[in-house]
């Protein structure tokens, strides 16, 4: 038997450095698939597209990673992850179709995901549609794609509930696949005192709205938290936006309080999560993000934006994290640090939420059940 998880886009389109994909992207998928392989001895693979001109593969922790060249178009559509496709990937699936394929795509899906699903079905095999995000494109192609899937996996109960209200998902088998974190690795460390140490981890790009984190830092510094600081970690996807952020830092006199640290490997992030007092997630376009759960598992609460999906699926504001509107973001952060007793409780609750609802054991249990059900044709 062969099981494959396909991410039908290039790592770069997902904001990931391709050379680090095995140690950075979709770690719950990898760790659960590895556990499944060790238990069943079935062949297990993880697939991506690549901007390189040739296919390549390597083994990592017993899992085969395969990369298929994306089809280039002169209109630059190949750079947009929802429009990416690969003829070589389709040919591979025609010749060596996995017994079960888990296709990880947003609710908008893509023409390529649909074409791939037809190849899989024509070979008499099964596919599972994994959906991220909280927005869905309703068209005949997508309806057929979801209907023909053995079942659908989403990452939160709130997402499942919202989908069940939509006619396009009526009577379909939707299951919650929590993206778990290794709580033996991502765990709290002893902190001396709260220094209002802020942390951002993610792409440096406009829609992430990192400037709100800088404005929150400025608010803290000007209201009694002179030792406050902000570490910004992640690859640069917009040089102009990076320049704007650096200019904002300079204008506010925060040069010695903001550190632009660039890309870090996944295993390097643990100490940054542990040392931080608050994790900054100021975008209102977030879907479910592993960095949020990893921070919480380290006892570092998340300051997110109160909007449908994303942080709101996980955070109860004032209990295990913070939620606010963009215009109130800096003030919400300030109020959090002013109440030391409450910040201690929120930190403790954040850790408990991660352990209770987002452990790797829960992730594995759903993955194993999904694969076995598809193999048994239930």
Secondary structure, 3 states (H helix, E strand, C coil): CEEEEEEEEECHHHCCCHHHHHHHCCHHHHHHHHHHHHHHCCEEEEEEEECCCCCEEEEECCEEEEEEECCCCCCCHHHCHHHCCCHHHHHHHHHCCCCEEEEEEECCCCHHHHHHHHHHHHCCCEEEEEEECCCCCCCHHHHHHHHHCCCEEECCHHHHHHHHCCHHHCCCCEEECCCCECCCCCCCCCCCCCCCEEEEECCECHHHCCHHHHHHHHHHHCCCCCCCEEEEECCECCHHHHHHHHHHHHHCCCCCCEEEEECCCHHHHHHHHHHCCEEEECCCCCCCCHHHHHHHHCCCCEEEECCCCHHHHCCCECCCEEEECHHHHHHHHHHHHHCHHHHHHHHHHHHHHHHHHCEHHHHHHHHHHHHHHHHCCC
